[in-house]
């Protein structure tokens, strides 16, 4: 280096402009790309959420609270409907028991006392079921149903299928009866 060449301030030598650093395993280095920080710990991250992140967290928290409230309301409504359904079932079973008891006397007269006894036993079974339902809370009934399904899933599936079939038949009969009464009233007014 000659005395006539002056180096910029803070430098002690001139670098070779033709020098290129070696790239690992045949890759070409791009001089326009900034190097990535070698350690993530060197990145300065603010531990306190700010701006959009804080708003997002507050919205998520509010949404969680609303969801919990709605879930609680739905559970309360379902419990109220289930309790109402239980009370109606107990009332219906009481009516069925009374019907069977009334029919037992008629069966005694027409068919014989042996068959009347069968009707009375059926009445006692219905009465026992009604008193069992009356004496249990909804949570206890749900747990009993779960236990019955665990013990005998095939029976539970069969009972569900039978109830579904009966329900479908009742709905079909109800819509057919409604359709006939509507058709009858339409034909009666047109005549």
DANORWO-V549904 format. One record per pair of residues at least 4 apart in sequence whose ideal C-beta (glycine too) atoms are under 6 Angstrom apart, sorted by the first residue. I is the first residue (numbers start at 1). J is the second residue. If there is no record, write none. Layout:
I:J / I:J
//
This chain:
1:5 / 7:11 / 23:27 / 23:28 / 23:29 / 37:42 / 49:53 / 49:54 / 49:57 / 50:54 / 79:138 / 82:138 / 83:138 / 86:133 / 90:130 / 90:133 / 90:134 / 93:126 / 93:129 / 93:130 / 94:130 / 96:126 / 97:123 / 97:126 / 97:127 / 100:119 / 100:122 / 100:123 / 101:123 / 103:107 / 103:119 / 104:116 / 104:119 / 104:120 / 107:111 / 107:115 / 107:116 / 107:119 / 108:113 / 108:116 / 111:115 / 136:140 / 136:141 / 149:153 / 149:156
//
